[in-house]
Amino acid sequence: MNSRYALDKPNGKLLGVCAGLARTTGWDPTAVRLGAVLLTVLFFGPVAILAYLLTAWLAESR
């Protein structure tokens, strides 16, 4: 587990946000992506999409 979050663009599907979160936490990237989609569709909607885009814009890349 890494102590600092960074985008993981080489392993990412879209912008590397979920891959970076998976790398930082040690979780499976597919589970993180599935969780992000489910949370977006079922609960947070446009707020989650905005948070995803802001994270991709503000976080540093590795």
C-alpha angles and dihedrals in degrees: 000000000000120000098218129056120232133160116263101211098166091058097033126107099207114001102338097253097123093039090052092049090048092050092048095049098034093238127136110274092223091056091049092050092047091048092050092051094047093048091048095048099039105034123002107030114171093007091062091047090051091048090050092051093045090050091050090050099044104035122088122244129237 
